[in-house]
Amino acid sequence: MSDMVFELIRKEKARQKSQIHLIPSENFVSENVLKAIGSCLTNKYAEGYAGRRYYQGNKIIDEIENLVVEKGKELFGVPYMNVQPYSGSPANEAVLFALLEPGDKICGMKLSAGGHLTHGHPKITFGGKYFDTVQYGVNKNGKVDYDELTRLVKKEKPKLIWVGTTAYPWILDWKKFSEIAGSVGAWLIADISHIAGLVVAGVHPSPVDYVDVVTSTTHKTLRGSRGAFIAVTKTGLSKDSKLARKIDKAVFPGMQGGPHINNIAGIGVAFEEASNLKFKQYGKQVVNNAKVLADELKNFGFKVFGTENHLMLVEFGVGEGRKTAEALDEAGIIVNYNTVPGEKGTAMSPSGIRIGTPAETTRGMKEDDMKRIAGFIKRAVDNIDNKVELEKIKKEVRSFLKKFIV
Ligand SMILES: *Cc1c(COP(=O)(O)O)cnc(C)c1O
């Protein structure tokens, strides 16, 4: 059995080496992060928190978790952090569980505008089913309409407002969001899953001075193991001195059991890596690369939304996003189909694709490489039904990638 698994892992590794990865939420972790995830720490149960576990044998585990928490607090400049959430979605659910009662009103950005499912997407999600939810969108340029949001919030008076994006190529104005949330006394939560690495690198403003709670995945631009953290800011603590305790209790025992200590150690390794100068250069390069790629695609005549961060949206004809993503896949270029601002297609058959640079920048790509990639994309889109040409591009992609290591 395990032979079969390892054979497939070998195949997946070969795939990762031979294709261009432009999904903005993905990245390549370091050898050291992999070592931590694949370590003996996976053998240990440690329900509870450092110094108050429900199992024996956790002295060293306590030291590890404390170390990771301290490093995280320092990195983001926050007085409290919980690193136990299994991933971004459970972290966000824990925040709702900690701060609200079922039926309370929450407000988040629409999925179709670039928000996340966990920010109260109606009906089919935990937040959308157990809470009363109102959602905000973007204008025709794809930017948050702060005036519209102000009106919506004044009218609906939500108890909690999410600010966080998965497909939004612009800088978020934390100060404006804090004024809007403040006008109705709502909790303001920044979900920086996509941009955490950019915040650390100083190429996107930090929300820490403007919001009550910050949540984030640790495996996107931050380049750590799969997991998440929840941080409480000074502002949050000044509104409710028990806020940190409430978050801890919501994560365990509220939502989860034993923490995945191996992943937490991997987060610690990533926090350390993110605190050195090289990571600042990485963040800058991610944004520079995205800008060059967006400009090149615009020069080719594509309709591009963005970019001020690590990603962009490219619009094709109505409903043509999926077909385009599939053709690019055949050419060895991995993107995902995505809705665009003012979408006229559907979620399963939208008009655009989403492109991001975090993973290929980790591989060492620079501005010139982005120009090559833009060229590959242009050719693939021009030859969307031409299998022979797509196969030819795939071969060229493969040889182009030879000089980059994973
Ligand atoms: C990725 C993401 C999440 C969810 O994280 P998972 O680890 O996939 O559960 C939540 N919020 C935002 C903004 C994200 O980008």
The ligand as a Gaussian input file, in Angstrom:
#p B3LYP/6-31G(d) Opt

LIG

0 1
 C       -7.404000      30.443000       1.873000
 C       -8.284000      31.330000       2.651000
 C       -9.034000      30.849000       3.725000
 C       -9.184000      29.392000       4.034000
 O       -8.080000      28.706000       4.343000
 P       -8.059000      27.113000       4.281000
 O       -6.746000      26.810000       4.894000
 O       -8.175000      26.739000       2.847000
 O       -9.207000      26.611000       5.097000
 C       -9.773000      31.760000       4.460000
 N       -9.784000      33.058000       4.159000
 C       -9.083000      33.559000       3.113000
 C       -9.135000      35.026000       2.834000
 C       -8.319000      32.708000       2.324000
 O       -7.635000      33.215000       1.288000

